[in-house]
């Protein structure tokens, strides 16, 4: 991995004995092989099977028809060798399919991987608030940046042609993410899934002929989410903090534990999401950011106390929200400090809070 591949070209002419024409002749096929990958071109010529010399790749005949056919085969071979030579001189990517497209004159529109990926991200960005969230588009941007780094590091170029994508590229990218960027299996898998989405776009538009992910299977590892015991939760709720920001982060964490809402959903909570039923019980009614599924969550006594605590919070009033929620990254950093102060050895994150469902 990492070295620029040396392109080995082979041009072979064969006859298709299994696909005889109505006149009984066999069509002649040119088989182009580059680095063990094959593309076939039907040269629109045929020959009686008994007149074909496979060893010399030409007609055995001596008449004018045979001479013209052999001349044509030599001309076609020379054209392919010339295409290969020009691609090498121009330092362009070389694959069997690229040479085939050049032979047919279909080489004018060659899309690159990062070009198509960037177009995908821009379209998703235009759909923020409609089909995508800002956080999802940010993840797409992170994935394309990782891909740029990989291509520069291992191919010493700024981009690659879509036609160059193959299974080895995918496997090497996975290996690079884990060894060079120190991604865990599931983190690397997210980048590969985003790349696979772009590959599907390329396939749908006929920019590539083969799916480079074909036959490749990546397995997502199960992650054991840590849960707080009731005793640990009590310690956390009863802890007094000298620093106001730590107290606020603790309160948000507890609120998430009692509502099972994701961090981003708590961040968006406003008065319009609070409703009372016929019995006067308070509920949260809100579409979840990730799934857009409407959820109805009873607001128990402890989360109600937390809501009342921040009713007059200037920051909340200014933003029109119910709770003073900071960024996810800062929240997790403070939660680590809170865990240390409370003597909790488990790793506290906003994700841990979401997976608690508590009823009292």
C-alpha positions, 0 to 999 in steps of 0.5 A: 500500500502507498506506492504508485502502481506500475501499469502492466498492459497486455493486448490479446486478440481472440475469437468467440467460438461460443458466439458464432454469427449467422454466417458461421464466423466467429467474432473477433474480440480484443482483450485489454488487461491492465494490472490483471483487470480486463476489458473486452472490445469487439472489433467488428470483424469476424473470421471462420473458426478454422482460419484463425491462428490463436498463437499469432493472433491473426488469420491463416489466410493468404488472400486479400480478405485475410491480409486486410483483416490482419492489417486491421488487427495490427492497426487496432493494436497500435491504437491501443498501445498509442492510447496507453503511451499518451496516458503515461506521458500525461501522467493520467490514471490507466485502467483497462476500462479507461483505455477501452473508453479512449478507444471508443472516444468516450474519454471526454468526461472522466469524473473524479472521486473527490469531485463527485463527493464534494458535489454530494456534500454540497447538495446535502448542505442545501437540504439542511433542515429538510432532509439532513441535519447540520451534524450529518453534513459535518460528518460527510465533510469529515469523511471527505477530508479523511479521503483527501488525506488518504489519497495524498498520503498513499497516491501522492495526488490531489484526486483520483479518477472514479475508474481507478476505484477498486476493492484494493482501494477500499480495503487500503482506505480501511487499513489506513484509517485504523493505522494512521488515523487511529480510528476504531472499527466502527468509526472507520466503518462510518467513513466507508459507509459515506464513501459507499453512498458516493459510489452508489451515485457514481454507479447510478450515473454510469460513471463507473461500471463495477462496484468497488465494494462488491464482495467486501464485507465490514462488520460493525462491532457491538459497543457496550454502553455503560450505565450508572447504578442508582447509587451512582446517580444519587451521588451525582444528583446530590453533589454540590459544585463550586463551579456553576458551569459544572452544576449546569452540565450535571443538571442537563445530564440528569435531565437526559437520564430521566427523559432518554432524550438525545443531547441534540433534542434537549438542546432544542427544547423550547416551551412549545414542546411542553404540553399538559394532558387532561389530568394536568400531567406535563409531557414533552412532545417533540420530533426526534432530530435523528429520526424525525419520529414524534415522541411523547415523554412524561416529565417526572418530578426531577426533570420538572425541578430542573426545568423550573430551576432554569426558567429565569436563566438569561441565556435560555431566555435569549435563545428561546430554549428551556435549558442552558445546553453547551456544545456536545464536545464541551459537555463531554469534557465537563462530564469527565471532570464531574465523574472525577469529582464524584468518584465515578470511574465510569466514562460519563458522556451525553450518549450514556445519559440517553440510554438511561430510562428512569422512572420513580 
